[in-house]
């Protein structure tokens, strides 16, 4: 058996991964929006931060911009919560669900 130790990504690594992914998706990000995604990726997961790129792009487009700003990321985050928050909601409101 081979055990490979892993470690969480650093903010710099998260920043670079998100930057590359945005470039591949042809998404223009403001530096503030990128930093917000790095913060989200550090607190939740890199996967969640990357998954917010497309909804944020759509939100930016709705306001007539091709560039994602912080408010677009924050709005996308409110619309698409991460799995940890979703689980907390389910636990908090489980008595209200049908059984």
GICORQUI-V556894 format. One record per residue. PSI is psi in degrees with one decimal (999 if undefined). Layout:
psi: [PSI PSI]
This chain:
psi: [137.9 124.4 123.4 115.6 142.1 164.6 156.5 153.1 146.1 161.6 -37.6 -39.7 -41.8 -44.9 -46.6 -41.2 -44.8 -41.3 -46.3 -44.2 -42.9 -40.7 -43.3 -33.5 1.0 47.2 130.8 125.4 137.0 158.0 -33.6 -39.4 -40.3 -44.8 -35.7 -41.6 -36.2 -43.9 -45.7 -44.6 -33.7 -36.3 -32.1 -90.9 154.1 -40.6 -46.8 -44.2 -43.4 -37.9 -19.6 -13.8 -49.0 -48.4 -37.3 -36.6 -42.8 -42.8 -43.0 -41.6 -36.8 -29.4 9.4 21.7 147.8 -1.5 130.1 128.3 171.9 -42.6 -29.9 -41.9 -44.6 -39.0 -42.2 -39.4 -36.4 -32.4 -32.1 92.9 155.2 167.3 -32.5 -46.8 -40.2 -43.0 -40.9 -42.2 -44.7 -43.1 -42.3 -37.4 19.8 -29.5 -18.1 -11.0 152.1 145.0 999]
